[in-house]
Amino acid sequence: MKINRPTLIIDEKKARRNIAFMADKAKKLNLIFRPHFKTHQSATVARWFRKIGVKQIAVSSLAMAHYFYKHNWDDIHIAFPYNILECQGLNELAKNIKIKVSIESQEALSHLKSYVKNPIQYMIIIDVGYGRTGIDASNWKSILSLANQGNSTCQFSGLMAHAGHTYDARGLNDIEKTHSSSLSKLETLVEKFVNPPFVSYGDTPSCSVSENFNLISEFRCGNFVYYDVTQTLIGSCTVDQIAVAMACPIVAEHYDRNEVVIYGGAIHFSKDFVMTPYKHFGQIVNFTNNGWKILEDVYLKKISQEHGIIHLPKNIDKNQFSIGHIIGILPVHSCLTADLMMGQQTLSGLPIEKMIRI
Amino acid sequence: MKINRPTLIIDEKKARRNIAFMADKAKKLNLIFRPHFKTHQSATVARWFRKIGVKQIAVSSLAMAHYFYKHNWDDIHIAFPYNILECQGLNELAKNIKIKVSIESQEALSHLKSYVKNPIQYMIIIDVGYGRTGIDASNWKSILSLANQGNSTCQFSGLMAHAGHTYDARGLNDIEKTHSSSLSKLETLVEKFVNPPFVSYGDTPSCSVSENFNLISEFRCGNFVYYDVTQTLIGSCTVDQIAVAMACPIVAEHYDRNEVVIYGGAIHFSKDFVMTPYKHFGQIVNFTNNGWKILEDVYLKKISQEHGIIHLPKNIDKNQFSIGHIIGILPVHSCLTADLMMGQQTLSGLPIEKMIRI
């Protein structure tokens, strides 16, 4: 690898394996697979999905929908509450491709129906316990009212939920517990409909580990494409499934305090951290000929804007941490790190095209 | 303001006032003013500095040095440990403009001298207690050895320190205490030189509040151009001096739990937070005709990738928080927020040119 500044390295084989795993699981469960592309935001990685037959995707902003539209994706769900201030851009996009939007209030739906003139579909966001967005799953009256307002231009196309509180889970039982409680809320709701609605669902922890997707019509998870350190702690994946590592040059040696300093900081990693049990911002790996190898007890201890401080165990061989050496860091939260990094490539050096941030 | 998605708004008047304040202070103390441009990373804002006579700047990466070189800045200090892997790009830049690099080891200096053929200056990074980079101020032997290796191509040009531990301060006394201890370490060091070296110094807290810069030759602070919520807690500035606010659309109302959801999350704010006493990611303001006004007890409580949850006090007028309304958020850490935001404009709507991230 000819790298001289922080660069996101993608292990294409692992990413493709993660993609195949989730696609196969959806198929086995007879679910539509509509992966969320907010994690990679990449036309290159998107092609890996297309290669195995994926045609429907989710994104988290109109800007991201535009990006993938330009890269020939024509069935896109903007899985974020409809932003009425972007109705014009949305209307233009809906002229050209199939668009689903996400609705959670009468006000938003009324606005959508007044301002968007091209055929569009809407899904109702259901809160299954995460408490971020959505109508509470028990609020049948509001949900039914929104569901009944579809027409030929603005068509009701089902319910969507994101059990984001699985991110608080630590271990499979925890994930299953949160997932079951979310599903059971959906179940009670769905039973009230005369015709069972289409249900889109998809946090990475649940989709990775559970086998129980009764009532669910579609997987909408995203992080699984790369996974990350947080997902290993939750129990969604093993560390071997993590498909991204930041490559960062070592710029200063401070062996006296068991530390080295890298070119790589908050503007590359973001500032999400984990406690395992020490607070850290990433797990250190050594790059090998065809991947990377975990270095036990070596972690990214502290970050400021461009600086990162790596903690080294006392009796580790310091030669691999000398100035000019490139080390790898498995990110704590791959969605944020991938979002930040414009410089991305595969292990074999192929460039990864990435959406330009706005 | 015609804004429909997260946009960083810069109060030009306040930013120019902050710039003038620091420039005047440096002048009064008879110091060179070499502002750090890593906070704004903007050719537009850079012109505000040039307007009042600034000609020398600091940056935190070779990429940033290139950006400002292209915008006609010709005296640039890369205030980050010399990354030996970028020697080629550095050498090319040094052919065209005056470049200072930052050195903290024999290995880095030897490399610089072997590989960089165009005249360049180097400063020695001194650790005055922050513990990030630099040679400990008491390590006279190493410091003298590096200082003595200058030649006509690679010229020793002084010491540099960053008392970043002032960021742990809460209040003026705390800042002064950390600052004094840092200065006294430098003092002991400088006294050992036969000819007192040039000393570059500059964390925003110290430069904002202290009057004691004995031995210091140059201010190298950066954050002061915008300040932020963290700096108000440290005691570096008042909330009225904060010159940036994020403008974000409200996309969902959840008054029942005293919350609204904005389009604006970790990819816009980064994930730095403060505890005052509740954990939060930004202080909410209302935009007015010519600026913004603080809303007491309204804060950015939680963020995920694109979503932000705003906490509202129980008896606040909810009308100003309805769907489609744009609210402002004073960032916790303006350096990271400004780094993330490509969409930036002044209060009057003039676009702010920003370095494209790499």
Interface residues (C-beta under 8 A of the other chain):
Chain A: I3 N4 R5 K38 S60 S61 L62 A63 F80 P81 Y82 N83 I84 L85 E86 E104 S105 E107 A108 H111 G131 R132 T133 G164 P249 V251 A252 E253 H254 R257 V261 Y263 A266 I267 S270 K271 D272 K302 S304 Q305 E306 H307 I309 S322 I323 G324 I326 C335 L336 D339 L340 M342 G343 I356 R357 I358
Chain B: I3 N4 R5 K38 S60 S61 L62 A63 F80 P81 Y82 N83 I84 L85 E86 G89 E104 S105 E107 A108 H111 G131 R132 T133 G164 P249 V251 A252 E253 H254 R257 V261 Y263 A266 I267 S270 K271 D272 K302 S304 Q305 E306 H307 I309 S322 I323 G324 I326 C335 L336 D339 L340 M342 G343 I356 R357 I358
